[in-house]
Amino acid sequence: MTTPASAVIAARRVFLDGAFRPATVTVADGRISGIGDFDPDAERVLPEDLVLLPGLVDSHVHLNDPGRASWEGFDTGTAAAAAGGVTTVLDMPLNSIPVTTSPDALAAKRAAASGRLAVDVGYWGGAVPENIGHLRELAEAGVVGFKCFLSPSGIDEFGHLGAEQLDEVLTELAAFDGLLIVHAEHPAHLHADGALGVHYADFLASRPPASERAAIQLVIETARRTGARVHIVHVSDGTALDDVRAAKAEGVRITIETCPHYLTLDAAAVPDGAASFKCCPPIRDLANQDLLWQGVLDGTIDAIVSDHSPATPELKGEPDFGLAWGGISGLQTGLSSVHTRARERGIPLEAFLPLMTTGPARIGGLGSRGTIAVGEPAHLTVFAPDETFTVDAAALEYRNPLSPWDGARLTGVVAETWLHGEPVYRRGEGLLARTGRELIAAIDEERQ
């Protein structure tokens, strides 16, 4: 056995520079110190059925801590990340109490995280009507960017922005090159507020693609006018991708993400009253899913992230799709679920893996995280791409055992996860250590 400060791992398939090749990776003092040819006599040689991946990056995770840790929490949420091969997460500014819309609120969140992190964690701030004009203060406190809603968020303490407020926020952020990430549903196209019944089709009809597309068009127009950087979270509407393609082609500074549930689940297969499938925007049909996969393959979509947004069984157990709390728990199963559907479509692991590693890292301003490269933190995931398993929600690391993939047969198993050069999770043993660190951002004065 090596000491925790050093290790040598050889594998016949290591993900390097966008492709798999045989290699030996040397780790020292928590970082990758060397990458060489495959050495069959290395201290540790992975079996042929295992591949060595960079630790995944998930830039869209709701840990709900402090204040709503009964929904998730830094301890359980980061344990689930490690079990899913994710070594870096960026925590959303809601649904914690307080919401992360001021430096004091960020300080409260950081205090709640102390000593409880199984993976590295950074923080998004919130842009709400009450803190317009004060966003730089929050950026200087260390958030990586700012989250806003264009429709009601579901909690009173995190208000949404109208069109004029969106313009104000993007003008403010453009002055210091801050990033705004947007929940893009336009309230003019949302058709229901209240009970809808147990049929998923009624919920789906209440949040049509037109709402998403109109909101994305508004963001594009405002970003074009202000020159600010924008990112659209959890894109579910494949028809909106043409607008994004056109905006990118003309130089609008926009990126977008989608999620495992939109790439793998089918609206037609959602059972009556199954609120574990409810999220906003909603899971759509398979024809729409085809458009999203096209966006993954052609580069329109920049990241695949979980939007892990859990709640208690009481909130998710309501069978009425209008009254149940929205949010998918998918942090631990993201890689396996996407890999399963990709294989069914004949898409290799290397084709989408960058969208779960370097793509989210770039969105969050995390440099070259998500790569196996000399000098980078030794965040590694040992993955069995051909092994199958059945999801047992009760066995997941979440605070509350809820998953829309419960009972699904998936392909691809995380065997081990390394953080800063040490194993933190191993299949069959569970979480091994809590050595996660905070990632506190700094404003790049040179870009202003």
Buried (B, 14 or more C-beta within 10 A) or exposed (E): EBEBEBBBBBBBBBBBEEEBEBBBBBBBEBBBBEBEEBBEEBBBBBEEEBBBBBBBBBBBBBBBBBBBBBBBBBBBBBBBBBBBBBBBBBBBBBBBBBBBBBBEBBBBBBEBBEEBBBBBBBBBBBBBEEBBEBBBEBBEBBBBBBBBBBBBBBBEBBBBBEEEBBBBBBBBBBEBBBBBBBBBBBBEBBEEEEEBBBBBBBBBEBBBBBBBBBBBBBBBBBBBEBBBBBBBBBBBBBBBBEBBBEBBEEEBBBBBBBBBBBBBBEBEEBEEBBBBBBBBBBBBEEEBBEBBBEBBBEEBBBBBBBBBBBBBEEBBBBEBBBBBBBBBBBBBBBBBBBBBBBBEEEBEBBBBBBBBBBBBBBBBBBEBBBBBBEEBBBBBBBBBBEBEBEBEBEEBBBBBBBBBBBEBEBBBBBBBBBBBBBBBBBBEEEBBBBBBBBBEBEBEEEEE
